[in-house]
Amino acid sequence: MKPAPRSPRWRRPAALVALVALAMVGAGAWMLLRPEPAIAFAERDWVVLADVDNASGKALFDDSLQRAVLMSLEQSRYVNVLSTSRVTESRGLLRIPSGRGLDRELASDVAAREGARMVVAPAIRQSHGHYLVSVDLIDPNRRAVVRSYRAKAGTSSEVMAAVDDVVGQLRAGLGESVASVQQSVPLPQASTANLQALKSFALAESALGRRRFSESAKLYEAAIDADPDFAMAHIGLARLLVRLDQRAEAQPHLARALAVSQRLPHRERLYLKAWRNELSADAWPLDDWRVLADVYPDSFAGLANTSWYLLTDNRYDEAERYAVGAAVPHNPMRAYTIAQLGWIQLGTNRFDDALRSFRWSETLTGRAASDPRADVLIAMRRYGDAQAVLAQLGKPRDELQALMNVRVRLLLAADQDDCTGMRTALSSEATPESADFHVHAALMRAVVDTACEQREAKALADIATELRPLLAATTDPSTPDRILRLLSLIYLAQRQGDHVLANRLLAEYDAQVVQQKNPVIGKWRTMVLAMQEIGRGAPQQAVALLQQMMDGSEPVQAHVALREAYRLLGDGEQFQKQNEWLFENRGRAIAEVANTQLMQALNVHDTVSDATLRR
């Protein structure tokens, strides 16, 4: 009998089963271990954060979870989140009813319009006795979920840790390095583990964005009541109090935040350090804000505040670079930075650009309580147009705004050498009640007296008396502003010929003045020392003092003082050079923002007054 042919081993049934099993195991392993497809996401690309899909049955998670995801994402230097105000603006342009939530579809519409790369869609639900926190990553163009990330929380108190887990997965999935993700501070430590505190904080930030300051303050306080160690709530309340010109009241909250600063992420620690310097009695926080801006190039607070302090120091070119960085659509506060850009452009005689910037800023804020376009129109000598703008000013929001309205009316009259108009402008608003602004208003009257060559020794002495108790509070965060007002008083006394008062004040307060870090204060001190030399009949010494600070950032009045020194020396050529500088820097005379813009009216008066050499 012929034996049956034997099949190869690999064709036998048992072997086939084994091979199939091995193939399935291999395929499964490949599916598990294969790298996820790359996402087209680059460092510092933008995402839109959709509203939380809350299926947990607990309304507490609506605002708190949204804020938790945002705080966790904000620790990344890799991912940028489109601001709430920018989302709101985009919704308006898309004509979406305000009552509609930012669901996934609408978030995708906003992302597509704004050029954001992805939509981050968080959700929470209860499942089998625990909470499931998830985040879907959505391609706004394809309206498709690209990836999903999940984490479990056994109780509501563990939800914050689950958010941290999910967002960490998300950041790594977008391409951020594992080391960078691991450097982040755990969310319950960086913010708060108290969901009620987090919800109150989220609502406070929302109210602040709508300029509902009283409501925002109450909500920050509610967050602090729920968690007294919630550093970001203390910082938020301190920042709001500064905005309301309550710097002393802000200090305890800043101190509390500093006490727990080790809990904060790196960016927030830099932010807090800048604010600590901001509220110090010898404040000049430029370097702190610049570090924040340079380390975190998308930190709009760092960019905008760096620009502001450079502008205050008349360093226009440097200021412009940072202002441009902050004046982007993604910055929720860009209207204010665009206004700073307008002052920079005015200070560098780019009048048409400044008009456009101020108009854009006012359009974004939707407010008519002030309009810096009048300053530009005055610089262009379009007095009728400037007057028309001033006629449309709304009711001032506060004492500071009232002072600013007086300032621009003074400016209009001063540029036309109209003393009657200047005195009329002084009576256009009620006298401020706060001590600091009351002194400032009195100094504005002294500016008019100086410009109109009227000596008012008693008025100057009264200002000195008002300043005395304010300057005695040497730890008050308003000290730098008060020192600048003191130096302005000394300078105005010198201009009016009251050297006895000027010399007495300089001798009494000079030790306090030199302790200040603010370079603007240092320059004004040099100026009054030079004017002191002029009063003593030593104009050559005055020239030597003034020349040492002529680096392009000197106050406009330094050139006025230098012009006077050369007049006394009989140096017609150098005298005329100073006249030419003042004529060519007309925009800067109006744009000088230091000392709450106190000297602008005197600046323009001195650029247009008859300054022929008197022998």
C-alpha positions in Angstrom: 0.0 0.0 0.0 1.3 3.3 -1.0 1.9 5.6 2.0 -0.1 8.9 2.1 1.9 11.9 1.3 2.9 13.9 4.4 2.1 17.6 4.5 4.8 20.1 5.4 4.7 21.0 9.1 3.5 24.6 8.4 0.4 23.2 6.6 -0.6 20.9 9.5 -3.8 22.1 11.4 -2.1 22.5 14.7 0.7 24.5 13.1 -1.8 26.6 11.2 -3.6 27.5 14.4 -0.3 28.4 16.1 0.7 30.6 13.2 -2.6 32.4 13.1 -2.4 33.0 16.9 1.2 34.3 16.6 0.1 36.6 13.8 -2.7 37.9 15.9 -0.5 38.5 18.8 2.1 40.3 16.6 -0.6 42.5 15.1 -2.0 43.3 18.5 1.5 44.2 19.8 2.1 46.4 16.7 -1.3 48.1 17.3 -0.4 48.8 20.9 3.2 49.8 20.4 3.0 51.7 17.1 3.6 55.5 17.4 0.5 57.6 17.1 0.2 59.6 13.9 1.8 63.0 14.2 -0.5 66.0 14.6 0.2 69.1 12.6 0.9 71.2 15.6 3.9 73.5 16.1 5.3 75.1 19.3 3.2 78.1 20.4 0.3 77.2 18.1 -3.1 78.2 19.3 -6.1 76.1 20.5 -9.7 77.0 21.3 -11.0 75.7 24.6 -14.6 74.6 24.2 -17.1 74.6 27.0 -17.2 71.6 29.3 -19.7 68.9 28.3 -20.9 68.3 31.9 -22.9 65.0 32.1 -22.0 64.5 35.8 -25.2 66.0 37.1 -23.2 68.6 39.2 -23.3 72.2 38.1 -20.2 72.9 40.2 -18.1 71.4 37.4 -19.4 73.9 34.7 -17.1 76.8 35.5 -14.6 75.1 37.8 -13.5 72.3 35.4 -13.2 74.8 32.5 -10.9 77.0 34.6 -8.9 73.9 35.8 -8.3 72.8 32.2 -7.3 76.4 31.3 -4.9 76.7 34.2 -3.3 73.4 33.5 -2.8 74.4 29.8 -1.4 77.8 30.7 1.6 76.1 32.4 2.7 75.1 29.0 5.2 77.2 27.0 4.2 75.0 24.0 0.4 75.5 23.7 -1.4 78.9 23.6 -5.1 79.2 24.4 -7.3 81.7 22.6 -8.5 84.3 25.1 -12.1 84.5 26.1 -12.4 88.1 24.8 -11.1 87.1 21.4 -13.5 84.2 21.3 -16.3 86.6 22.2 -15.2 89.0 19.4 -15.0 86.1 16.9 -18.5 85.0 17.9 -19.8 88.5 17.2 -18.3 88.5 13.8 -19.8 85.1 13.1 -23.2 86.6 14.3 -23.7 83.8 16.9 -26.3 84.6 19.6 -24.7 85.4 22.9 -26.8 82.8 24.7 -25.3 79.9 22.8 -22.6 78.0 24.6 -19.2 77.3 23.0 -20.0 73.8 22.0 -17.6 71.7 19.8 -19.2 72.9 16.6 -19.1 76.5 17.4 -15.6 76.2 18.9 -14.5 74.7 15.6 -16.0 77.6 13.7 -14.1 80.1 15.9 -10.9 78.1 15.5 -11.2 78.0 11.8 -11.9 81.7 11.6 -9.0 82.6 14.0 -6.5 80.2 12.5 -6.3 78.1 15.7 -4.8 74.7 15.1 -7.0 72.6 17.3 -10.1 72.6 19.5 -9.8 71.2 23.0 -13.1 69.8 24.2 -13.3 68.7 27.9 -16.0 66.6 29.3 -16.9 64.9 32.6 -19.4 62.2 33.4 -20.1 59.7 36.2 -19.6 56.0 35.5 -19.8 53.1 37.9 -19.2 55.2 41.0 -16.4 57.3 39.7 -15.9 60.4 37.5 -14.5 60.1 34.0 -12.7 63.2 32.9 -11.9 63.4 29.2 -10.5 65.7 26.6 -11.1 65.3 22.8 -8.7 67.0 20.4 -10.6 68.2 17.4 -9.4 69.2 14.0 -11.5 72.3 13.3 -11.2 72.0 9.5 -12.2 68.3 9.2 -14.6 68.6 12.3 -13.1 65.2 13.4 -11.8 64.0 16.7 -8.1 63.4 16.2 -7.3 62.0 19.6 -9.0 61.4 23.0 -7.5 61.4 26.4 -9.1 60.0 29.6 -8.5 59.8 33.3 -10.6 58.6 36.3 -11.4 60.3 39.6 -12.8 58.3 42.5 -14.3 61.4 44.2 -15.0 65.1 43.3 -11.9 66.1 45.3 -9.8 64.0 42.9 -11.1 65.6 39.8 -8.4 68.2 39.7 -5.7 65.5 39.7 -7.5 63.8 36.8 -7.6 67.1 34.9 -3.8 67.3 35.4 -3.4 63.8 34.1 -5.6 64.4 31.0 -4.0 67.7 30.1 -0.5 66.2 30.5 -1.5 63.5 28.0 -2.8 66.1 25.7 0.3 68.3 25.8 2.5 65.3 25.2 0.2 64.3 22.3 0.6 67.7 20.7 4.4 67.2 20.7 5.5 68.9 23.9 8.5 67.2 25.5 7.9 64.8 28.4 10.4 66.8 30.5 8.5 70.0 29.9 5.2 68.4 30.9 6.8 66.9 34.0 8.1 70.3 35.2 4.6 71.6 35.6 3.3 72.1 39.1 0.4 69.7 40.0 -2.9 71.6 39.5 -4.3 71.3 43.0 -1.0 72.8 44.3 -0.7 75.4 41.6 -4.2 76.7 42.0 -6.6 75.1 44.5 -8.1 71.7 45.3 -11.4 73.5 46.3 -13.8 73.4 43.4 -16.0 76.1 44.9 -13.0 78.4 45.2 -12.1 77.7 41.6 -15.6 78.4 40.4 -15.7 81.7 42.2 -12.3 82.6 40.7 -13.5 81.7 37.2 -16.6 84.0 37.7 -14.4 86.8 39.1 -12.1 86.7 36.0 -15.2 86.8 33.8 -16.7 89.8 35.6 -13.3 91.6 35.4 -13.3 91.1 31.7 -16.7 92.8 31.5 -15.4 95.7 33.7 -17.8 94.8 36.5 -15.2 95.6 39.1 -17.4 95.5 42.3 -18.8 92.1 41.3 -15.3 90.8 40.4 -13.9 91.9 43.8 -16.7 90.1 45.7 -16.1 86.9 43.7 -12.3 87.0 44.3 -13.1 87.4 48.0 -15.5 84.4 47.8 -12.7 82.3 46.3 -10.3 83.4 49.1 -12.9 82.6 51.7 -13.2 79.1 50.3 -9.5 78.6 50.1 -7.4 81.2 52.0 -4.2 79.9 50.3 -5.5 80.3 46.8 -2.6 82.4 45.5 -4.0 83.3 42.1 -7.2 84.6 43.7 -5.1 86.9 46.0 -3.1 88.1 42.9 -6.3 88.7 41.0 -7.8 90.8 43.8 -4.5 92.7 44.3 -4.4 93.5 40.6 -8.0 94.7 40.6 -7.3 96.9 43.6 -4.3 98.5 41.9 -6.5 99.2 38.9 -8.9 101.0 41.2 -6.0 103.0 42.6 -6.2 101.2 46.0 -2.5 100.2 46.1 -2.2 100.1 49.9 -5.3 97.8 50.1 -3.7 95.5 47.5 -0.5 94.9 49.5 -1.9 92.3 52.1 -3.2 90.1 49.2 0.1 90.4 47.4 1.9 89.4 50.7 -0.4 86.4 51.1 0.3 85.2 47.5 4.0 85.6 48.1 3.8 83.5 51.3 2.6 80.5 49.2 4.4 81.4 46.0 6.3 78.1 46.0 3.1 76.5 45.0 2.8 78.5 41.8 4.0 77.5 38.3 7.1 79.3 37.0 5.3 81.8 34.8 3.0 82.9 37.7 6.0 83.2 40.0 7.6 85.6 37.6 4.3 87.5 37.3 4.1 87.7 41.1 7.7 88.9 41.4 6.9 91.7 39.0 3.9 92.7 41.0 5.8 92.7 44.2 8.2 95.2 42.7 5.3 97.2 41.2 3.9 97.7 44.7 7.2 98.5 46.4 7.9 102.0 47.7 10.9 102.4 45.4 9.3 100.6 42.4 10.8 100.2 39.0 9.7 96.8 37.8 10.9 97.1 34.2 13.4 94.3 34.4 11.0 91.9 36.1 8.3 92.5 33.4 11.0 92.1 30.6 12.1 88.8 32.0 8.5 87.5 31.9 8.2 88.8 28.3 11.4 87.3 27.2 11.0 83.9 28.9 7.3 83.6 27.9 7.0 85.5 24.5 3.2 85.1 24.6 2.8 86.6 28.0 0.9 89.7 27.1 1.2 91.1 30.7 5.0 90.9 30.3 5.0 92.5 26.9 2.5 95.2 27.6 4.1 96.3 31.0 7.6 96.2 29.6 6.4 98.5 26.8 4.7 100.8 29.3 7.8 101.3 31.5 10.0 101.9 28.4 7.5 104.4 27.2 7.5 106.1 30.6 11.3 106.4 30.3 11.0 107.9 26.8 12.7 104.9 25.2 10.3 104.8 22.3 12.1 102.4 19.9 12.5 99.7 22.6 8.9 100.2 23.8 7.5 99.8 20.3 9.0 96.3 19.9 7.2 95.0 23.0 4.0 96.9 22.2 3.8 95.4 18.7 4.2 91.9 20.3 1.3 92.6 22.7 -1.0 94.3 20.2 -2.1 91.1 18.5 -5.6 89.8 18.2 -5.1 87.0 20.7 -4.4 89.5 23.5 -7.6 90.1 25.4 -6.3 93.5 26.6 -4.8 94.6 23.3 -6.9 97.8 23.2 -4.7 99.3 25.9 -1.5 98.2 24.3 -2.7 99.6 21.0 -3.2 102.9 22.8 0.4 102.6 24.1 1.5 102.1 20.5 -0.4 105.3 19.6 1.6 107.3 22.3 4.9 105.8 20.9 3.9 106.9 17.4 3.0 110.3 18.6 6.2 110.6 20.4 8.1 109.8 17.2 6.1 112.3 15.1 4.2 109.6 13.2 0.9 111.5 13.5 -1.2 109.6 11.0 -0.2 106.2 12.5 -1.0 107.5 16.0 -4.4 108.6 14.9 -5.1 105.2 13.5 -3.9 103.4 16.7 -6.0 105.6 19.0 -9.1 105.2 16.8 -8.6 101.4 16.8 -8.1 101.3 20.5 -11.3 103.3 21.2 -13.2 101.1 18.8 -12.1 98.0 20.7 -13.0 99.4 24.1 -16.2 101.0 22.9 -15.7 103.9 25.4 -15.9 107.6 24.8 -14.9 108.9 28.2 -11.5 109.8 26.7 -10.1 110.1 23.2 -6.3 110.6 22.8 -6.9 111.5 19.2 -7.3 115.0 20.4 -3.6 115.0 21.5 -2.5 114.0 17.9 -4.8 116.6 16.3 -3.2 119.3 18.6 0.2 118.1 17.5 -0.9 118.5 13.9 -2.4 122.0 14.8 -5.8 120.9 13.7 -7.4 122.8 16.6 -10.9 122.8 15.3 -10.9 119.0 14.9 -9.4 118.6 18.3 -12.1 120.8 19.8 -14.8 118.7 18.1 -13.3 115.5 19.6 -13.3 117.1 23.1 -16.9 118.2 22.7 -17.9 114.5 22.4 -16.1 113.3 25.5 -18.4 111.4 27.8 -18.7 111.7 31.6 -15.4 110.8 33.3 -15.4 107.4 35.0 -13.3 108.4 37.9 -11.1 111.2 39.3 -8.1 110.1 37.2 -10.2 110.4 34.0 -11.4 113.8 35.1 -7.8 114.9 35.5 -7.0 113.6 32.0 -9.9 115.5 30.5 -8.5 118.7 32.1 -5.0 117.8 30.8 -6.0 117.7 27.2 -8.0 120.9 27.4 -5.0 122.6 28.9 -2.9 121.2 26.1 -5.2 122.7 23.4 -5.0 126.1 25.0 -1.3 125.9 25.8 -0.4 125.1 22.2 -2.1 128.3 21.2 -0.4 130.3 24.0 -3.9 131.0 25.4 -3.7 131.7 29.1 -7.4 132.5 29.4 -8.2 129.2 27.8 -5.8 127.3 30.1 -7.5 128.8 33.2 -10.9 128.0 31.8 -9.8 124.4 31.3 -8.7 124.2 35.0 -12.3 124.8 36.0 -13.9 122.3 33.6 -14.0 119.4 36.2 -14.6 119.1 39.9 -11.6 119.2 42.3 -10.5 115.6 43.1 -11.1 114.4 46.7 -8.3 111.9 47.0 -5.1 113.5 48.5 -2.8 112.4 45.7 -5.0 113.6 42.9 -5.8 116.8 44.8 -2.0 117.6 44.8 -1.8 116.7 41.1 -4.7 119.1 40.3 -2.9 121.8 42.2 0.3 121.2 40.3 -1.6 121.5 37.0 -2.6 125.0 38.2 1.0 125.7 39.0 1.9 124.6 35.4 -0.5 127.2 34.1 0.9 129.9 36.4 4.4 129.0 35.1 3.4 129.1 31.5 1.6 132.4 31.9 4.6 133.9 33.8 2.6 134.5 36.9 4.3 133.9 40.3 2.1 132.3 42.9 4.4 131.7 45.9 1.6 130.9 48.3 0.1 128.3 45.9 3.4 126.6 45.7 3.9 126.6 49.4 0.4 125.1 49.9 1.3 122.2 47.6 4.4 121.6 49.6 2.3 121.5 52.8 -0.1 119.0 51.2 2.7 116.8 50.0 4.4 116.6 53.4 2.2 113.9 55.1 2.1 111.9 51.9 5.9 111.8 51.6 6.1 110.8 55.3 4.5 107.5 54.5 7.7 106.1 53.1 6.5 102.5 52.7 3.4 103.5 50.7 3.4 102.0 47.1 2.5 105.5 45.8 5.8 106.9 46.9 7.5 107.0 43.4 4.5 109.0 42.1 4.7 111.4 45.0 8.5 111.9 44.6 7.9 112.8 41.0 5.2 115.3 42.0 7.7 116.8 44.6 10.4 117.2 41.9 7.8 118.8 39.6 6.9 121.2 42.4 10.6 122.1 42.9 11.1 122.6 39.1 8.0 124.8 38.8 9.2 126.9 41.9 12.5 127.4 40.1 10.8 128.4 36.9 8.7 130.9 38.9 11.9 132.3 40.6 11.0 130.9 44.1 14.5 129.5 44.7 14.1 129.7 48.5 11.3 127.1 48.5 12.9 125.0 45.8 16.3 124.8 47.7 14.5 124.1 51.0 12.5 121.2 49.5 15.5 119.8 47.7 17.6 119.8 50.9 14.9 118.3 52.9 13.9 115.4 50.6 17.0 114.7 48.5 18.1 111.7 50.6 14.6 110.2 50.0 14.8 111.0 46.3 18.1 109.3 45.7 16.8 106.0 47.2 14.4 105.6 44.3 15.2 103.2 41.5 13.0 104.9 38.9 15.3 106.4 36.2 12.8 109.1 35.4 13.1 110.3 39.0 16.9 110.3 38.6 16.6 112.5 35.5 14.3 114.9 37.1 16.6 115.2 40.1 19.5 116.0 37.7 17.3 118.6 36.1 16.4 120.4 39.3 20.0 120.4 40.4 20.9 122.0 37.0 18.2 124.6 37.6 19.6 125.2 41.0 22.9 126.0 39.4 21.2 128.4 37.0 19.5 130.1 40.0 23.0 130.5 41.6 24.3 132.2 38.5 26.4 129.2 37.4 25.0 128.2 33.9 28.2 126.4 32.9 27.7 123.9 35.8 24.1 123.5 34.7 25.2 122.6 31.2 27.6 120.0 32.5 24.9 118.4 34.6 22.3 118.3 31.8 24.7 117.1 29.1 25.4 113.9 31.1 21.9 112.6 30.7 21.3 113.5 27.0 21.0 110.0 25.7 17.7 110.4 23.9 15.5 109.4 26.9 15.8 112.8 28.7 12.7 114.7 29.6 11.6 117.5 27.2 12.1 120.0 29.9 15.8 119.1 30.1 16.2 120.8 26.7 14.2 123.8 27.9 16.6 124.1 30.9 19.7 123.6 28.6 18.4 126.3 26.3 18.1 128.7 29.2 21.7 127.9 30.4 23.0 128.6 26.9 21.0 131.9 26.8 22.7 133.0 30.0 26.1 132.0 28.6 25.4 134.0 25.4 26.0 130.9 23.2 23.7 131.7 20.3 24.6 128.6 18.3 23.9 126.1 21.1 20.8 128.0 22.1 19.4 127.7 18.6 20.2 124.0 18.5 18.0 123.5 21.6 15.3 125.6 19.9 15.5 123.4 16.8 15.3 120.2 19.0 12.2 121.4 20.7 10.6 122.4 17.3 11.5 119.0 15.7 10.2 117.0 18.7 6.7 118.4 18.9 5.1 115.0 19.1 7.3 114.0 22.0 6.4 117.1 23.9 2.8 115.9 23.9 3.5 112.2 24.3 5.6 112.4 27.4 3.5 110.2 29.8 5.7 110.2 32.9 4.3 111.8 36.1 0.7 111.2 35.0 1.4 113.5 31.9 1.7 116.5 34.2 4.2 118.5 32.1 2.7 118.1 28.7 1.0 121.5 28.7 4.2 123.2 29.7 6.2 121.2 27.2 4.1 122.4 24.2 4.0 126.0 25.6 7.8 126.0 25.7 8.1 124.7 22.2 5.9 127.4 20.7 6.8 130.4 22.9 9.1 133.1 21.5 12.5 131.9 22.4 14.8 134.4 20.7 18.1 134.9 22.4 18.0 137.7 25.0 21.4 139.3 25.8 
